[in-house]
Amino acid sequence: MPDFVKTLIMAGIFTLLGIILLVWGGREGAWYGNILSQKRDLREFVYSWPDRPQLIALQIGGWVSFILAMVSLVLSLVFWMRR
């Protein structure tokens, strides 16, 4: 199997992982906001304190995965051009 095909497969995997993480992070944040908005003490909802880093971490992981997918696509183009 040529090198550019391997990197294209890797780019596809990273793209799927990025989409999954971004959707998961968005749903998790919306769910958490809905739960907090139903409570009587809304201090945590209004002031966003204490911070919940795990909600942002999923979205950051999704963007990192997209960046790795783009790097893999460029690398596959380089391998294809050198063929």
Helices and strands as residue ranges (DSSP letters): H 3-37, H 43-47, H 53-82
